[in-house]
């Protein structure tokens, strides 16, 4: 059972109940009708990234659906929260890539997203034997990773929001969804 396709989605939900806030975030992301099973961070070899719209069409109500998900929630008014997925795709698609999840308070989506992207790229680089100085800034390491000829692409998908001003639960999610298995 190896996924052949992958899409990214994100969402925000607000509700007086914590669980309902999560449900609203799933609805906003378009994946509420699935039974989600969280998996770790491997992007399978030859797994094709498809547009969200195409991936959603492959989902059926009640389907067991595997995903890598980042989730953060708060009931604190105006508290900034973020959830992000990073992805690092190897140049040789017969190798596996990495997905990473990051969730945080006090970071805007772009900051959380870059962190998740850096994490995924670093995990892939270490498995491919790419030498780098971990104390260097992400921008410098990104260039080293790509110049190595082993890493084709890195990116991130992030969602941030401020906690509801009235103290209702606010949930943010970002997910890499595997809509079908090979």
N, C-alpha and C positions, 0 to 999 in steps of 0.2 A: 504494500500500500504506500505508494510514493506520489506526492502531489505533482501534477504536471503544469498547473496554472496557479497564479498568485495575483491578488489585487490589493490595493491599499484603500483604506477608508478612515474616516474620523468623525467624531460627533460630540455634541454638547447636550446635556439634559439638565433641567431644573424642575424640582418638585419638593413638596414638603416632606416626603418620605425618601429615605436614602436609596432603597431598592428601586423605587419608581423613578428616581432621578437617573439611575443607571439604565433602566429600561428606555427612558426618553433619549439618552445618549445613543443607545443601540439603534433606536428608531431613526434618529438623525443621521446615523451612519449607514442605515439601510440593511442592517444585519440582525434585526430583532426577531425574525421568524425562525432563526436557526438555533440548534442546541450546540453552543460553542464549547469546544474542548481546547484548552490552552496547551500549546506545545512550546518547546524551547526554540533555539535561535538558528536552526539550519535552513538555508534555502537550498532545496534539492538540486542536484545536477540537472541541467536541461529544463528547468522549470521556467516557464514563460510568464513574464509580467504583462498582465492585460489591463485594459481600462476598467475602472470601477463599474461603469454601466454594463460592460460585457460580463463581468464577474457576477454582478447581482442577478443577471438573467439565468445563471447556472444554479442558483440556490432555490431550494424547495422548502416549504414550511415543514418544520420538524426535523429537517436534515441534520445529521451529526456533521458539524463543520469545524475543521481544525483551524486555529489561528494563533498568531503571536500578538498579544494585546498588552498595551500600556494603559493604565487606568488610574485616575486620581480624582478625589472627591473632597468637598469641604462643605460645612454649613456656616463657616465664618464669613460674615459680610465683607465683600471687596477683596478677599484674599486671592492672589494670583496663583493659578494652578495650571500645569501643563502635562500633557502625555505625548510621547513621541516614539516613532519606530524608525530605526536606521536600517539601511540596506547596503550591502557591499557585494557586488556581482563580479565573479572572476572572469577574466578574458576567455579562458578555456571553459566553455559551458559544460564540459564533462566533469568539472570539479564542482564542489558545492560552495555556496556563498554563505553569508551570515546576515541574520536579522537581529536587531537588538531593540530592547524596550527601555525607555527611560520615563520616569514620572517624577514631578518635582513641584514644590511650592516656590514662589518668588521668581520664576523664570518665564520669560515670554516664549511663545512657541518656537521662534527661530533659534533661540539659545538652546532650548531643550532639544530641538531637532538636530542642531549641529553636534551636540553632545552625543546623541544616539547614533548619528552618522559616523562620527569619529570612533565610537565604540565598535560598531560593526566592521569598519575598515581595519581597525587595529586587530580585531580577532581574526579576520581573514588574512591580513598580512603576516601574522605570527604563524599561521598554519602553512602558509606558502613559503616561509623562510625569508621574507623580505626584511632586510636589516634596516633599522631606524632608531632614532634617539627619542625615547618616549617623553623626554622633557621638552622637546620642541613643540611649538604651537601647532594646532590642528592644520592650519593652512600650509605649513611647511611639510608636515608629514603626508598630507593629502597629495602633494606634488611628488614626493618620494614614492608613495604607493603606486600612483598612476604611471610614473616614469619607469617603474620596475618591469612593466610589461605584463604583469600578472593580474592586475585589477582593472576591470573594464569600466565600472561605473559605481559611484556611491551617491546616495541621496537620502532624504528623510521626509517623513510625513508627520506633522505635528498639529496638535490642537491645544489652544490655551483659552482660558476664560477667567473672569473675576467672579468670586463667590457672589451669589445673589445678595443684593443690598438689604433684603428683609430676612436673611438668615435661612432661607430655604436651601435644601441640598443642591449643590451644583457638581455635576460629574463631567469629566472630559475623558474621551477615549481616543486612541489611535490603534489601528489594527492592520496586520498583514493577514489576509484571508486566503485560505486554500479551498476554492469552491468545488474541486473534484479531484479524485484520486485516479492514478493510472494503474 
